[in-house]
Amino acid sequence: MEEVVIQADKLTKKFGDFTATDAITFQVRKGEIFGFLGANGAGKTTAMRMLCGLSVPTSGEAKVAGFDIYKETESIKKNIGYMSQKFSLYEDLTVVENIRFFGGIYGLNNEQIKNKTEELIERLGLTSVRKELVVDLPLGWKQKLSFSIAIIHQPKIVFLDEPTGGVDPLTRRQFWELIYEAAHNGITVFVTTHYMDEAEYCDRLSIMVDGKIKALDTPKNLKMQFEAESMDEVFYKLARQATRAE
Amino acid sequence: MKAVIAENISKQYDGKPAVEKVSFEVNEGEIFGLIGPDGAGKTSIFRILTTLLLPDGGSAQVHHWDVVKDWRAIRNAVGYMPGKFSLYQDLTVEENLHFFATVFNTTIQENYHLIEDIYVQLEPFKNRRAGKLSGGMKQKLALCCALIHKPKVLFLDEPTTGVDPVSRREFWEMLKKLKQQNISIVVSTPYMDEASMCDRIALIQSGSILSIDTPQDLVKNYGNQLFRVKANDRYRLLEVLKSVPSTKSYAFGEYAHVSVEKDHQMDASEIAQHLQQNGLTEVEVGEAEVTIEDCFINLLH
């Protein structure tokens, strides 16, 4: 039996009369790339915020990296990494300063930070820009650096919220190679995306509609189940059933 | 008459080139796509064509008017939807639309037929402030405001970025209907799958155009052999594929694509053998159907 790193059971969040996330139940296994899909407003962000320990559920249970999302949110935060397109790096710090800053935040000691810095810079090919401000880097480089920093403390799980918007197809794939590598090394990847080809890269996918998980399986099985040629078709068949506006 | 003619337009910011000698033409009544990633120069080109930015070099005409000399005429005749939401957040839906109609000396009633399909979806929210709308609704309102003066050419800068696949599809349906009203459309997008919805596309990267063609011909002229490959372990598969000589490989949906360099020939069985020798199982190799994304990747290599 493979280790379960995320266990959600009827997880629910209400804002007044509005049920943003409606009793979702699912498991994610160690080292899995788990795609978390849904139209804008389906409730993905709310669910993700609860799993990261940033928002208290209205009802339901969940454990992330073995910790309870009501009582052990601080332990959760130490054992996960998080990256989103909106917030990731400090643009007015240099590449090296960002690595050192986040390494410190995640509790690495000076020697670990030094080693990690050299390792990351070499692996990502950032030697020539190590002392440049992050604001001046091409978007694709920023995304790769941001991801590498999100896993600098070897978390059990990394949450990626639409990580790859706006880059060219080649850069997007280089980014996914980093994701595969992390998963290969045992880090569980929980990712949201609007690119349906990226959905195909996931081991398993859930698709949310109106706050509920309407489908959950491997991309291959989902395509069979919905008699669809592509994940785009699957998504379209499910998401157009949505009744609530964003 | 051409809807747009751009000849060698260039633009620099602080000595850094953003647009480098870009030339293209847009025919009347067509949907022309500028396809490329962030930083490719798409927005600068839009701003030059809508007279909001002066080019450093080259010339351009929109509907036979010069973008430098005839800016007044152009501004009256084009609709522009910038990438960033730029309507008045503290005016309601209806007030925004009324405002834009008035600025262009027209009324909502006069051109209502153009926006009717879109506006009916907004009507339930017509008294809501624009700033309080959802992303998809803002996008629809912005399109209505760009259309209300019946422009000859419509410029849409990344109208679907960050929008989910269902809303994106609906948006493209709307564009097809506008095309039938003989409005020429120039649209940019970072989504390769949207390129096939355009009549012609320019692939753009780092300020230069890599290729201009119809989506069909672009795919037809791909030229290289292209295989799709699958195996038990995707991470190892991509690693092992890197060592197949004279090829470039990359993840593609549930498969990996292997593009064989020009002037080389390869057999599916050669690839399969190589993978099996490296310990991969459940190996599946077949010919792949070329997509625009493959063309773009090929041009980037």
Interface residues (C-beta under 8 A of the other chain):
Chain A: G38 A39 N40 G41 P138 L139 G140 E162 G165 G166 V167 D168 P169 L170 T171 R173 W176 E177 Y180 E181 A183 H184 H194 Y195 M196 D197 E200 Y201 P219 K220 S230 M231 D232 F235 Y236 A239 R240 A242 A245 E246
Chain B: G36 P37 D38 G39 A40 S134 G135 G136 M137 T161 G162 V163 D164 P165 V166 S167 R169 P190 Y191 M192 D193 Q205 R234 Y235 L238 Y250 A251 F252 G253 E254 E293 F296 I297 L300 H301
